[in-house]
Amino acid sequence: MKKILTIASFGLLLGMGAQQALAMECTTTPEEQWMKPEQLQKMFTEQGYDVKKVKKEDSCLEVYAIKDGEKMEIVVDPTNGKVLKTKKM
């Protein structure tokens, strides 16, 4: 029984570590110096995206948009709009 609890605890800790590894740090720049969501929306719209939402997530901005029929979540550096990660949904 003790061995099962130890394995289960290890699995839980491993899962927590993986979840933390997925969190990104995009910038340490204060939010006052970030791009405005409207600027980011305009930038992506000009690139052919149908932007549905822009939201703050930790130290990043996430753009939820559709392009060429594909729904996407795009993680960007909020200081310059550089794409750091794209995920099709």
Secondary structure as the mmCIF struct_conf table of DSSP 4:
data_model
#
loop_
_struct_conf.conf_type_id
_struct_conf.id
_struct_conf.beg_label_comp_id
_struct_conf.beg_label_asym_id
_struct_conf.beg_label_seq_id
_struct_conf.end_label_comp_id
_struct_conf.end_label_asym_id
_struct_conf.end_label_seq_id
HELX_RH_AL_P HELX_RH_AL_P1 LYS A 2 LEU A 22
BEND BEND1 THR A 29 THR A 29
HELX_RH_3T_P HELX_RH_3T_P1 GLU A 31 GLN A 33
BEND BEND2 TRP A 34 TRP A 34
HELX_LH_PP_P HELX_LH_PP_P1 MET A 35 LYS A 36
HELX_RH_AL_P HELX_RH_AL_P2 PRO A 37 GLU A 46
TURN_TY1_P TURN_TY1_P1 GLN A 47 GLY A 48
STRN STRN1 ASP A 50 GLU A 57
TURN_TY1_P TURN_TY1_P2 ASP A 58 SER A 59
STRN STRN2 CYS A 60 LYS A 67
TURN_TY1_P TURN_TY1_P3 ASP A 68 GLY A 69
STRN STRN3 GLU A 70 VAL A 76
TURN_TY1_P TURN_TY1_P4 PRO A 78 ASN A 80
STRN STRN4 VAL A 83 LYS A 88
#
